């Protein structure tokens, strides 16, 4: 499939070839089975929403705080994925998802008696049917009640790491996945543009978020990149207030917007900081310096995102560039970039400072959101800036998928 590196449109149409969902689903399953085999597993049982969607394409209702205990899938090497779904999804699955050959209704995985019943009477017969009672099964994530029930009812089962094989399957994007990500990013750009156009003195952060979310749903987006849309103005970015509130945006404020979009299960994650000011007001020297440090650092970090370079090369280039503005040591204590795909936030990471952070070499097909954030205290109108781009690693180097302009008023010449 030829990749044109732009968003053609969200519909399957008769006048040009786009993505075949069935072909893409088959390709994803093939990749997951390959990683299953490499890991020496007999099966993988997944409960993370991004993993079950990768295998089955079920788009479920998302209930806050329940994303790993509502729906799951069992992957066996020579079988189609087996779906385990909540009762609220079952009728729709039976009627509209003919590629699912075996499906079982399950309870929410949290009440001990129901979880025991699930393992004994629903999952148990499936394991016996496929002769997996003594198998090596990878598990991506579960609560302790489910894990204990597995141990009780299937003491000869060997529970292994099933999340790492799924991460490896998802890390290098298929051509069809890149098309999905381009479309999601186009929606995210439109969402961000709506938010930027809503920024003016006297409106609230939550008003900006509301207008942006209207655009997201109008364009067919499923939900934002984060459950709580991130719009923070002025002093709310120093330190970052990672929500939107009823704070009134004022003249001279820096306003940060990070909402993004999900489309067809894939995420577009990009963000901008803009200045709220009339023609008579101008950003302060401190605001321009912080913005410029982040802006030029971002460009330097992205430039290193090419085969033969590593995530550490990218992070070091970004920090070194920001240091030219006296701010190399002022980044938020969080990674500088993360993988994006059918998961909103997934490995590999760039600039992770916590113990055990691995070094990865960039490979074609990796997709990242690169999002450095610097904040300094005591600046009138706020001294916090984050800028974020969606970046695809290609054989020729980085391809920036996001297109929302930067605020030229805040960029100084080097």
Phi and psi in degrees as a GROMACS rama.xvg file:
@    title "Ramachandran Plot"
@    xaxis  label "Phi"
@    yaxis  label "Psi"
@TYPE xy
-77.95  134.602  UNK-2
-104.679  121.729  UNK-3
-95.415  -7.68344  UNK-4
60.024  41.7486  UNK-5
-156.073  164.81  UNK-6
-89.3225  114.643  UNK-7
-76.5494  -33.8155  UNK-8
145.345  158.449  UNK-9
-87.769  -4.62191  UNK-10
-107.165  153.246  UNK-11
-81.6056  123.411  UNK-12
-124.006  167.296  UNK-13
-87.9088  -15.3704  UNK-14
-96.4688  -4.20348  UNK-15
-158.402  154.57  UNK-16
-80.0113  130.825  UNK-17
-121.119  -137.83  UNK-18
-98.9794  134.551  UNK-19
-89.4482  111.393  UNK-20
-57.8813  -37.8148  UNK-21
-68.3432  -40.0073  UNK-22
-65.821  -42.5124  UNK-23
-64.1841  -41.805  UNK-24
-61.1973  -43.8981  UNK-25
-62.4824  -40.2022  UNK-26
-66.056  -39.3663  UNK-27
-64.7074  -44.31  UNK-28
-61.303  -40.0904  UNK-29
-61.7474  -42.5658  UNK-30
-64.1413  -43.5182  UNK-31
-63.4834  -40.717  UNK-32
-65.8608  -34.6875  UNK-33
-63.3097  -43.2051  UNK-34
-70.4548  -34.0853  UNK-35
-56.9572  -46.8483  UNK-36
-66.6426  -43.0959  UNK-37
-61.0309  -33.3661  UNK-38
-80.2814  -4.71437  UNK-39
71.8945  29.4785  UNK-40
-99.5436  153.932  UNK-41
-90.1275  -25.4224  UNK-42
-163.374  161.732  UNK-43
-127.998  129.84  UNK-44
-110.063  118.999  UNK-45
-116.112  144.138  UNK-46
-125.64  -17.7095  UNK-47
-61.3785  138.146  UNK-48
-59.365  -41.3155  UNK-49
-66.2325  -32.4436  UNK-50
-75.6216  -42.472  UNK-51
-67.4512  -33.2016  UNK-52
-70.9179  -36.4635  UNK-53
-58.1545  -37.0958  UNK-54
-89.4178  -32.3233  UNK-55
-118.129  -21.258  UNK-56
70.5824  12.9586  UNK-57
-68.4643  120.885  UNK-58
-97.0641  99.9513  UNK-59
-90.472  166.104  UNK-60
-67.9945  133.292  UNK-61
-95.7611  120.553  UNK-62
-106.037  124.993  UNK-63
-54.6534  129.256  UNK-64
81.9313  1.9434  UNK-65
-121.713  20.3049  UNK-66
-69.3593  -14.4825  UNK-67
-114.729  17.1299  UNK-68
-138.262  23.4063  UNK-69
-113.914  -44.006  UNK-70
-140.428  145.811  UNK-71
-149.625  178.457  UNK-72
-149.655  147.15  UNK-73
-112.875  123.31  UNK-74
-107.982  122.507  UNK-75
-122.086  143.453  UNK-76
-53.1889  -46.8384  UNK-77
-105.939  21.8988  UNK-78
-129.122  159.663  UNK-79
-70.083  151.122  UNK-80
-56.9905  138.967  UNK-81
-100.775  126.522  UNK-82
-97.5677  137.102  UNK-83
-117.901  115.757  UNK-84
-132.174  160.322  UNK-85
-69.5345  159.137  UNK-86
-60.0515  -27.8137  UNK-87
-68.4126  -19.5299  UNK-88
-101.117  -17.983  UNK-89
-59.2422  -48.0767  UNK-90
-62.8731  -39.2219  UNK-91
-66.1634  -40.319  UNK-92
-60.2802  -47.3863  UNK-93
-60.4991  -35.7483  UNK-94
-89.3516  -32.2369  UNK-95
-120.421  -0.987858  UNK-96
-126.24  71.7994  UNK-97
-66.207  -16.1464  UNK-98
-74.0492  -14.4865  UNK-99
-83.766  108.323  UNK-100
-87.37  -22.271  UNK-101
-142.453  126.838  UNK-102
-140.893  143.263  UNK-103
-132.212  137.461  UNK-104
-85.0425  134.106  UNK-105
-131.12  160.099  UNK-106
-82.8453  171.7  UNK-107
-63.9741  133.134  UNK-108
-85.8832  79.4805  UNK-109
-152.12  -30.7812  UNK-110
-90.4965  125.371  UNK-111
-54.3366  -46.4057  UNK-112
-64.0438  -40.9119  UNK-113
-69.5336  -36.5212  UNK-114
-67.2298  -40.1933  UNK-115
-60.1424  -42.9747  UNK-116
-63.2528  -38.5112  UNK-117
-60.2682  -50.4211  UNK-118
-68.2106  -42.1396  UNK-119
-73.6323  -45.1667  UNK-120
-108.896  -12.8829  UNK-121
-115.821  -59.7014  UNK-122
-69.9826  -39.0093  UNK-123
-53.9745  -52.9469  UNK-124
-59.7889  -31.1568  UNK-125
-67.9657  -45.1045  UNK-126
-60.4419  -40.4373  UNK-127
-68.5402  -40.3302  UNK-128
-57.2474  -39.9753  UNK-129
-101.241  15.7466  UNK-130
55.3908  50.4111  UNK-131
-112.458  12.7115  UNK-132
-62.5004  -27.8729  UNK-133
-118.343  24.486  UNK-134
-85.9569  170.296  UNK-135
-96.0402  108.981  UNK-136
-114.14  127.372  UNK-137
-81.3863  137.81  UNK-138
-123.535  129.052  UNK-139
-82.9201  -42.36  UNK-140
-168.359  140.225  UNK-141
-161.871  166.965  UNK-142
-88.0907  169.539  UNK-143
-66.753  -29.7035  UNK-144
-64.5486  -44.612  UNK-145
-64.6232  -43.8915  UNK-146
-62.1195  -43.1031  UNK-147
-65.965  -37.0225  UNK-148
-65.0805  -39.1305  UNK-149
-61.0489  -44.8886  UNK-150
-61.7742  -39.8502  UNK-151
-69.3074  -47.0857  UNK-152
-87.3956  -22.2469  UNK-153
-134.643  70.4033  UNK-154
-63.8675  -20.3473  UNK-155
-92.8372  1.77497  UNK-156
-76.5811  136.184  UNK-157
-101.702  111.598  UNK-158
-91.7859  121.685  UNK-159
-121.77  175.888  UNK-160
-71.4983  113.929  UNK-161
-105.662  -8.48821  UNK-162
-77.6677  -40.7683  UNK-163
-60.1853  -45.0693  UNK-164
-59.1115  -37.4889  UNK-165
-69.05  -37.8957  UNK-166
-61.4517  -41.974  UNK-167
-65.4385  -38.7134  UNK-168
-63.4074  -35.9195  UNK-169
-88.4376  -12.4932  UNK-170
-66.731  -46.4422  UNK-171
-97.0178  115.267  UNK-172
-75.9139  140.499  UNK-173
-71.8823  157.728  UNK-174
-52.6742  -42.4703  UNK-175
-65.538  -32.8284  UNK-176
-68.2566  -37.0524  UNK-177
-63.6652  -38.6636  UNK-178
-60.6734  -44.4795  UNK-179
-60.7453  -42.0051  UNK-180
-68.2537  -35.4095  UNK-181
-61.929  -42.0778  UNK-182
-67.1082  -43.4387  UNK-183
-61.8991  -37.9836  UNK-184
-69.6108  -35.857  UNK-185
-61.0488  -40.814  UNK-186
-66.8619  -43.0586  UNK-187
-60.1602  -39.9757  UNK-188
-60.3189  -43.9127  UNK-189
-65.077  -39.5076  UNK-190
-61.0177  -45.8445  UNK-191
-65.2824  -40.9721  UNK-192
-61.6363  -41.3058  UNK-193
-60.9526  -43.7387  UNK-194
-63.1327  -45.247  UNK-195
-60.2173  -42.3233  UNK-196
-68.3527  -16.8602  UNK-197
-88.1624  -12.4014  UNK-198
-75.0628  117.394  UNK-199
-158.849  160.074  UNK-200
-60.0535  130.32  UNK-201
101.492  -13.0426  UNK-202
-90.7313  159.35  UNK-203
-96.0483  159.723  UNK-204
-55.938  -41.6997  UNK-205
-68.1327  -26.8428  UNK-206
-66.8642  -42.0333  UNK-207
-61.5702  -45.5747  UNK-208
-63.0826  -40.4142  UNK-209
-62.5593  -43.9108  UNK-210
-63.6474  -40.2201  UNK-211
-65.2022  -41.9365  UNK-212
-66.3473  -30.8923  UNK-213
-61.9079  -43.1226  UNK-214
-63.302  -42.0752  UNK-215
-55.7152  -50.3555  UNK-216
-72.7048  -32.0962  UNK-217
-61.9452  -35.8613  UNK-218
-90.435  9.23454  UNK-219
87.3159  13.4713  UNK-220
-66.858  149.909  UNK-221
-85.1272  -46.5351  UNK-222
-167.099  173.114  UNK-223
-78.5014  166.542  UNK-224
-62.4023  -36.8129  UNK-225
-115.568  146.962  UNK-226
-60.8809  -36.4569  UNK-227
-107.351  103.498  UNK-228
-50.4549  135.973  UNK-229
-101.624  102.463  UNK-230
-129.516  113.428  UNK-231
-131.082  130.54  UNK-232
-121.249  150.015  UNK-233
55.7316  -129.449  UNK-234
-67.5973  -11.0833  UNK-235
-70.3032  -7.17151  UNK-236
-105.381  11.8279  UNK-237
-144.055  82.7188  UNK-238
-78.6013  168.319  UNK-239
-62.9259  128.907  UNK-240
-97.4865  98.2095  UNK-241
-82.9833  44.0427  UNK-242
-144.148  -174.501  UNK-243
-115.793  145.68  UNK-244
-130.233  -170.249  UNK-245
-91.495  14.8948  UNK-246
-62.2125  135.504  UNK-247
-82.4832  129.569  UNK-248
-75.821  134.503  UNK-249
-121.043  160.48  UNK-250
-58.5573  130.962  UNK-251
94.7806  -2.96514  UNK-252
-79.0473  142.122  UNK-253
-83.4448  137.265  UNK-254
-124.503  120.605  UNK-255
-100.298  136.919  UNK-256
-130.375  116.797  UNK-257
-138.921  96.5736  UNK-258
-123.745  -48.4556  UNK-259
68.1878  -166.768  UNK-260
-163.592  146.302  UNK-261
-110.261  138.052  UNK-262
-142.535  126.235  UNK-263
54.3299  31.9199  UNK-264
90.559  -8.43569  UNK-265
-110.807  151.02  UNK-266
-109.929  139.272  UNK-267
-109.183  122.037  UNK-268
-128.254  102.386  UNK-269
-143.65  159.109  UNK-270
-152.554  156.617  UNK-271
-140.16  154.859  UNK-272
-115.656  134.103  UNK-273
-129.951  163.896  UNK-274
-101.552  131.257  UNK-275
-96.3868  109.449  UNK-276
-162.275  151.195  UNK-277
-81.5904  177.582  UNK-278
-62.9686  -21.8554  UNK-279
-89.5612  -6.79743  UNK-280
-115.502  152.185  UNK-281
-135.902  149.781  UNK-282
-61.2192  150.869  UNK-283
-76.4373  165.031  UNK-284
-60.3502  -38.0816  UNK-285
-65.1582  -41.9652  UNK-286
-64.872  -41.8895  UNK-287
-65.0836  -39.4406  UNK-288
-65.8668  -43.9095  UNK-289
-64.7653  -46.6118  UNK-290
-61.019  -44.5749  UNK-291
-65.057  -38.1845  UNK-292
-60.8533  -44.1852  UNK-293
-69.2584  -42.6098  UNK-294
-63.1919  -52.5192  UNK-295
-71.0516  -32.7473  UNK-296
-63.1828  -42.3929  UNK-297
-59.1895  -45.5563  UNK-298
-62.7893  -40.902  UNK-299
-66.2795  -41.3772  UNK-300
-65.7638  -41.3651  UNK-301
-64.89  -36.8039  UNK-302
-61.2668  -23.8025  UNK-303
-85.9285  -2.80027  UNK-304
-87.5083  78.546  UNK-305
-149.38  156.012  UNK-306
-53.1393  138.389  UNK-307
97.1477  -19.322  UNK-308
-101.981  165.481  UNK-309
-121.919  169.414  UNK-310
-60.5689  -31.5328  UNK-311
-70.5129  -37.0867  UNK-312
-58.9436  -43.8758  UNK-313
-65.0247  -46.3011  UNK-314
-63.2811  -42.9031  UNK-315
-64.8197  -41.0995  UNK-316
-63.0861  -41.5843  UNK-317
-63.9962  -47.6429  UNK-318
-66.6916  -40.6479  UNK-319
-62.3779  -39.1713  UNK-320
-67.2298  -41.9796  UNK-321
-64.6473  -28.5894  UNK-322
-64.4926  -24.6496  UNK-323
-65.0115  -17.1609  UNK-324
-104.35  10.5501  UNK-325
77.8047  18.2857  UNK-326
-128.99  19.7526  UNK-327
-62.7841  -25.4279  UNK-328
-100.518  15.935  UNK-329
-110.213  18.6152  UNK-330
-72.7808  148.951  UNK-331
-56.7621  142.862  UNK-332
-73.6548  67.614  UNK-333
-155.58  160.844  UNK-334
-57.0021  157.069  UNK-335
-90.5002  -23.098  UNK-336
-156.993  159.999  UNK-337
-148.283  156.133  UNK-338
-66.7013  152.992  UNK-339
-138.014  142.282  UNK-340
-171.049  -122.871  UNK-341
-78.4021  -11.1032  UNK-342
-103.699  139.043  UNK-343
-68.066  -28.0887  UNK-344
-149.093  111.946  UNK-345
-148.09  160.375  UNK-346
-62.9  156.155  UNK-347
-80.4411  163.666  UNK-348
-113.547  152.248  UNK-349
-115.931  127.784  UNK-350
76.3147  20.2183  UNK-351
-68.5703  127.231  UNK-352
-102.644  -6.05437  UNK-353
-79.5347  158.238  UNK-354
-57.6235  142.11  UNK-355
87.9902  3.31407  UNK-356
-63.0632  121.918  UNK-357
-80.6708  157.641  UNK-358
-98.985  130.024  UNK-359
-118.727  143.922  UNK-360
-90.8026  135.002  UNK-361
-64.9406  137.175  UNK-362
-130.767  145.919  UNK-363
-55.7702  134.363  UNK-364
103.482  -12.9169  UNK-365
-74.6091  141.893  UNK-366
-127.562  133.559  UNK-367
-130.01  153.359  UNK-368
-105.97  117.431  UNK-369
-102.433  121.223  UNK-370
-143.873  64.2673  UNK-371
-64.5713  144.006  UNK-372
-136.164  126.106  UNK-373
-123.666  137.495  UNK-374
-138.276  142.926  UNK-375
-127.202  146.799  UNK-376
-84.9072  158.51  UNK-377
78.1113  17.0428  UNK-378
-97.3194  123.955  UNK-379
-61.7005  127.034  UNK-380
84.5896  2.5038  UNK-381
95.7112  140.007  UNK-382
-123.134  33.9487  UNK-383
-116.485  134.448  UNK-384
-138.928  131.922  UNK-385
-129.775  138.486  UNK-386
-128.467  139.274  UNK-387
-138.521  133.32  UNK-388
-124.175  146.314  UNK-389
-88.8925  126.642  UNK-390
-130.811  127.3  UNK-391
-100.677  129.222  UNK-392
-84.0153  125.17  UNK-393
-118.633  173.618  UNK-394
-61.8854  -27.0537  UNK-395
-94.5295  -1.13183  UNK-396
124.646  -163.826  UNK-397
-77.082  138.228  UNK-398
-115.628  117.156  UNK-399
-84.1389  118.036  UNK-400
-84.2451  -33.59  UNK-401
-80.2831  152.358  UNK-402
-133.425  -0.682596  UNK-403
-60.4339  129.745  UNK-404
-63.979  157.054  UNK-405
-88.6444  165.102  UNK-406
-86.5205  102.484  UNK-407
-62.8312  -22.8205  UNK-408
-65.2794  -19.0256  UNK-409
-105.001  3.83402  UNK-410
-107.284  122.391  UNK-411
-93.213  152.809  UNK-412
-69.9897  140.445  UNK-413
